Amino acid sequence: MEEVLLQEYDFVFNYKSGKDNIAPDALSRRLALKDEPTRNTQLNSVDEQPDLGMRQQSLEGYTKDATLGLLMVGELRDVVQEFEANSSMDSDDDDIRIEELREQANGVPPKALFSLDKLPSEFVAFLAKNEIDPAIYTVTNLPRYVRLNPDPQHTIAPEALAQELGTEVEPVPGLEAFCKLKGHIKLKNTQAYVDGRIFGMDLSSGIAVYALDIQPGDHVLDICCAPGAKLCMIAGLLTKSGAIPPDSKREGNQLRMDLTGTVTGIDISAHRLSTCRSLLKRHRLQQYVRLFQADGTTFGVMRPSAIDAIHARIKAARSGQKLDEQNEKKRSLGDDVRQESVNTDHNSEGSFKRPRTSLEASSSTTDSLGQVKGVAGVDPNSLPEKLVPFFAPKILRNDPQLQGDGYKYDKVIVDAECTHDGSIAHILKYESWGWDSFHKNFMAQDRLESLMDLQRGLLLNGFRLTKPGGIVVYSTCSLSRAQNEDVIAWFLASTRGKAVLEPLPNHTVDIPTADCKKPDRSIIINALELRSDSDNPNITGCNNGASAHPSSAAIADQVEAEVINLCLRYDPIASNTSGFFLARIRKLE
Ligand SMILES: C[S@@+](CC[C@H](N)C(=O)[O-])C[C@H]1O[C@@H](n2cnc3c(N)ncnc32)[C@H](O)[C@@H]1O
């Protein structure tokens, strides 16, 4: 059972509606039955949000309750935001929610729950504008996928899983460890799930992680990581044997030897990051991952650098050499280099902006890695503090956070915030909750425009933090052209010559895809025109053949063709998966 820490004046919110919604007094009674029945667990409705929130007035401490698994806990603002912008089909929790919706129908298939006639007109217009077929929302019985734990000690063979679940379990060709289940299995009730041998994850999300082509030793950045399904899969792939139990000392040493790469996850929402942290713990992968609460459009912390010294030590030990202990220790702590400014400029959502000091700006020099070298006479203690991770094991928490191209990430995934319209589960939720908040958050024109700006900003910053030759995967669970092909087309035009789209690395992945949409040409032309001449010496702006250089129109043709041929769209009708878009981008040397 999950443990939820309730603090005084936390708000709890039961997001189930109708007959399943629990009244404040009933919830109070249920909470009072828990470990400490004498506590006053009075819950009052929140005046301004009578349907949404209940103010928890005097309960403090841990409360174990299955009910709370269905509640969101936190500041009222977060809770309401979570209600309004609740997203991602990826987490196990979302799977549970859709199961609940199915159950609410008392055996009636979800199609009967969801009527296309009831879709609000703005959403219908949104679908039409983005050429999304509303029929995707009538697809019932999408197959359920699970990922097997890659750790041989904690995994389960498909045959054994089939026996335990009493259903067919079919491995997915080309996607190692993914299996398709026949029928709707309530995962949370199965032993394999409880033991951490299987994890719920939609296939399309798994493909996004495979697109990164994770290799041992990779340093991976996950921008928009919460609630963390992809993050856990990335960390699992990085370890040689998958997950490593965290407890014993011997295993702790073993872990250091096996720490061949790292994962950095960032998200703007503290509440969702907490879920991420719990998920990492459940997957026993917390040692590899540091989490930051940050704005992905401006985050600037490079990959961990102290780990290089550990690798050097391991390498030396294996080749029988002896490292100078003192030097090595110094290096691992980053004592012989100065910390450079950590460029983590949060926006108004919560700010860490730390401008470069004049001292830093004037006196530091960089080596070939772009690493800032120490300057005689400067007291390192007088330098501003580095950004403290929201969560990290000691070794990653104490990283000196050096800057420079040599410390950029090998692989970056930008699983961007979006309208989530590709997720049937998500849209079903609004069907039962009412469409007002969906409209306010996603359909209002200014909201859509700022969402696209956000997506561009996230992708551009992810690209900036990728090392030359590295891979960036951009993905959304929207099927709208504006949030997908248009963003990629804009990006390719803006970074022309510095990035190319690539097909998936593993050609055996054989999931049918839907056709990509033709991007808005004016976006490409505008992006090309906005580039300065020095960025863009080869563009003539005309297409009359008089110049040896390609015209804007010719480049726009190329960009369009690249986007249509190389981006990937998965949808319930073509692919029998949740709706998903992804682009795999290579940063050129
Ligand atoms: C589609 S969800 C990510 C799902 C996640 N990758 C997974 O696999 O579980 C989008 C996330 O983007 C986060 N987000 C929104 N704006 C952000 C920003 N400016 N910077 C970082 N994260 C942001 C949201 O809090 C949300 O958790």
The ligand as a Tripos MOL2 file, in Angstrom:
@<TRIPOS>MOLECULE
LIG
   27    29     1     0     0
SMALL
NO_CHARGES

@<TRIPOS>ATOM
      1 C1          3.8810   14.4010  -20.8980 C.3       1 LIG1
      2 S1          4.3680   14.7530  -19.2770 S.3       1 LIG1
      3 C2          5.8760   13.8790  -19.1860 C.3       1 LIG1
      4 C3          5.7230   12.3790  -18.9930 C.3       1 LIG1
      5 C4          7.0170   11.7090  -18.5920 C.3       1 LIG1
      6 N1          8.0720   11.9340  -19.5640 N.3       1 LIG1
      7 C5          6.8920   10.2200  -18.3710 C.2       1 LIG1
      8 O1          7.3860    9.4370  -19.1630 O.co2     1 LIG1
      9 O2          6.3230    9.8140  -17.3570 O.co2     1 LIG1
     10 C6          4.8970   16.4240  -19.3970 C.3       1 LIG1
     11 C7          5.6030   16.9780  -18.1780 C.3       1 LIG1
     12 O3          6.1390   18.2610  -18.5350 O.3       1 LIG1
     13 C8          6.2450   19.0040  -17.3380 C.3       1 LIG1
     14 N2          6.5050   20.4220  -17.6910 N.ar      1 LIG1
     15 C9          5.6260   21.3540  -18.1250 C.ar      1 LIG1
     16 N3          6.2750   22.5140  -18.3590 N.ar      1 LIG1
     17 C10         7.5810   22.3150  -18.0870 C.ar      1 LIG1
     18 C11         8.7420   23.1250  -18.1390 C.ar      1 LIG1
     19 N4          8.7020   24.4010  -18.5370 N.pl3     1 LIG1
     20 N5          9.9190   22.5830  -17.7680 N.ar      1 LIG1
     21 C12         9.9930   21.2940  -17.3590 C.ar      1 LIG1
     22 N6          8.9140   20.4770  -17.2870 N.ar      1 LIG1
     23 C13         7.7290   20.9810  -17.6620 C.ar      1 LIG1
     24 C14         4.9360   18.7220  -16.6420 C.3       1 LIG1
     25 O4          5.0220   19.0040  -15.2670 O.3       1 LIG1
     26 C15         4.7550   17.2310  -16.9600 C.3       1 LIG1
     27 O5          5.2250   16.4540  -15.8880 O.3       1 LIG1
@<TRIPOS>BOND
     1     1     2 1
     2     2     3 1
     3     2    10 1
     4     3     4 1
     5     4     5 1
     6     5     6 1
     7     5     7 1
     8     7     8 2
     9     7     9 1
    10    10    11 1
    11    11    12 1
    12    11    26 1
    13    12    13 1
    14    13    14 1
    15    13    24 1
    16    14    15 ar
    17    14    23 ar
    18    15    16 ar
    19    16    17 ar
    20    17    18 ar
    21    17    23 ar
    22    18    19 1
    23    18    20 ar
    24    20    21 ar
    25    21    22 ar
    26    22    23 ar
    27    24    25 1
    28    24    26 1
    29    26    27 1
@<TRIPOS>SUBSTRUCTURE
     1 LIG1         1 GROUP 0 **** ****
